[in-house]
Each structure stands twice: as C-alpha cells, then as structure tokens.
Amino acid sequence: MFEWAVGQRASLERTFGARDVEELATIVGGNLDGGEHVPTALVGGLISTLLGTRLPGRGTNWMKQTLRFRSRARVGERLVATVEVVRVRPDKRLVNLRATCVNDAGATICEGESLVLALEMERRTRG
C-alpha cells in the first residue's frame, strides 16, 4: 500500500548555536567563515533530516533535490523547516516534495524541491 498523499507535511524546529558551527568546521576541516551566520549545510541538513526521518521517512532514496537560499540564518535564531508532498506517482513509487525553511520573523531562508523514490519503504510496510 502506497501511503503518501498530496498535502501531507512535516516540520522540524532547530536553533543552531556557535558550537554547532564550530563542530561543522571541525568535521569539514576548515574555517567556514560563517561568523554570525549559520552555514547553508546545516540549514540544508534540516530538510534532509525531515526527508530521511519523517516524510517520507526511513528508506527514502533521493533522486533529485534543489535548494535555493534566499537569505542567511543567524546563529541563535529559531528556524522552522517544512516539507510538503506536492505530487505522488504511486505507479512509479515517486514522491515530489516542496521544502521551505523560515526564521521566527517569517523570512524565507531557503526553499526547494525534492524527488524521492519510495520503493524500499513501500516494501517494508508489507512485511
């Protein structure tokens, strides 16, 4: 049974601190020159977390993803990332989702689209 429908949404809230930025710099082996701003990799990671853990969830296979950054998030500001199903093709087990990330003021930090293959998840629900 293919269980995704247009309009389904999932959201995640997160506030990144200076330590989060420092830890990412350590992982990538360099200075991210973010200063007071959250690196785009951390913001994009919120979208990836939603896709891989909530909607569609475990077993998500990314086919294509685009993110457009409209402004920069500041360290210490609360971000809300959301993904929403905009198209479902059950015959091909494909799900298209729209992604957004906004700050408390409602300013769009990034927006984008993802296309995922839901084949493995569909099999898991059967057995």
C-alpha positions as CSV (number, residue, x, y, z in Angstrom):
1,M,0.0,0.0,0.0
2,F,1.4,3.4,-1.0
3,E,0.6,5.7,1.9
4,W,1.6,9.3,0.8
5,A,-0.8,11.9,-0.3
6,V,-0.6,15.5,-1.6
7,G,-0.7,18.0,1.2
8,Q,1.0,15.8,3.9
9,R,3.5,17.9,5.8
10,A,6.2,17.5,8.4
11,S,8.1,20.2,10.2
12,L,11.2,20.5,12.4
13,E,12.4,23.4,14.6
14,R,16.0,24.0,15.4
15,T,18.2,26.8,16.7
16,F,21.9,26.5,15.8
17,G,24.5,27.9,18.2
18,A,28.1,28.9,17.8
19,R,29.1,25.4,18.9
20,D,27.2,23.8,16.1
21,V,29.0,25.9,13.6
22,E,32.4,25.1,15.2
23,E,31.6,21.4,15.2
24,L,30.8,21.5,11.5
25,A,34.0,23.4,10.8
26,T,35.9,20.7,12.6
27,I,34.2,18.0,10.6
28,V,34.9,19.6,7.2
29,G,38.4,20.6,8.3
30,G,38.4,24.3,7.8
31,N,37.1,27.7,8.7
32,L,33.5,28.2,7.4
33,D,33.7,32.0,7.7
34,G,30.2,32.0,8.9
35,G,30.7,34.4,11.7
36,E,27.2,35.2,12.9
37,H,25.6,33.2,10.2
38,V,24.6,29.5,10.1
39,P,26.3,27.6,7.2
40,T,24.0,26.6,4.4
41,A,25.0,22.9,5.0
42,L,23.3,23.0,8.4
43,V,20.1,24.6,7.1
44,G,20.0,22.0,4.2
45,G,20.6,19.3,6.8
46,L,17.2,20.2,8.4
47,I,15.5,19.4,5.1
48,S,17.4,16.2,4.7
49,T,16.6,15.2,8.3
50,L,12.9,15.6,7.6
51,L,13.0,13.6,4.3
52,G,15.0,10.8,5.9
53,T,13.2,10.5,9.2
54,R,9.7,11.9,9.0
55,L,8.3,12.4,5.5
56,P,8.6,10.1,3.6
57,G,10.9,8.7,6.3
58,R,13.4,5.8,6.7
59,G,14.4,4.3,3.4
60,T,14.0,7.4,1.4
61,N,16.1,7.4,-1.8
62,W,16.9,10.9,-3.1
63,M,16.5,11.1,-6.9
64,K,16.9,14.9,-7.2
65,Q,17.0,17.9,-4.9
66,T,17.3,21.6,-5.3
67,L,17.6,24.2,-2.6
68,R,17.6,28.0,-3.2
69,F,18.9,30.1,-0.4
70,R,17.0,33.5,-0.2
71,S,18.7,34.8,3.0
72,R,21.1,33.8,5.7
73,A,20.1,32.4,9.0
74,R,21.8,33.9,12.1
75,V,23.4,31.9,14.8
76,G,20.9,31.7,17.7
77,E,17.7,32.3,15.7
78,R,15.0,29.6,15.6
79,L,14.4,28.0,12.2
80,V,11.4,26.0,11.1
81,A,11.9,23.6,8.2
82,T,8.9,22.1,6.4
83,V,8.5,19.5,3.7
84,E,5.1,19.0,1.9
85,V,4.1,16.4,-0.6
86,V,3.1,18.1,-3.8
87,R,2.8,15.1,-6.2
88,V,2.6,11.4,-5.8
89,R,3.1,8.8,-8.6
90,P,2.2,5.5,-6.9
91,D,2.8,3.6,-10.2
92,K,6.4,4.6,-10.1
93,R,6.7,4.9,-6.3
94,L,7.8,8.6,-6.7
95,V,7.0,11.4,-4.3
96,N,7.7,15.1,-5.1
97,L,8.0,17.4,-2.1
98,R,8.4,21.2,-1.6
99,A,10.7,22.3,1.1
100,T,10.9,25.6,3.0
101,C,12.9,26.9,5.9
102,V,11.9,30.2,7.6
103,N,13.0,32.1,10.7
104,D,10.9,33.5,13.5
105,A,10.2,36.7,11.6
106,G,8.8,34.6,8.7
107,A,11.6,35.4,6.3
108,T,12.4,32.6,3.9
109,I,15.9,31.2,4.5
110,C,15.6,28.6,1.7
111,E,13.1,26.8,-0.4
112,G,13.3,24.0,-2.8
113,E,12.0,20.7,-4.2
114,S,12.9,17.1,-3.8
115,L,12.0,14.0,-5.8
116,V,12.3,10.7,-3.8
117,L,11.8,7.0,-4.6
118,A,9.7,5.3,-2.0
119,L,10.2,1.7,-3.2
120,E,12.1,0.4,-0.2
121,M,9.7,2.0,2.3
122,E,6.7,0.5,0.4
123,R,8.2,-3.0,0.6
124,R,8.9,-2.6,4.4
125,T,5.2,-1.7,5.1
126,R,4.1,-5.1,3.5
127,G,6.3,-7.4,5.5
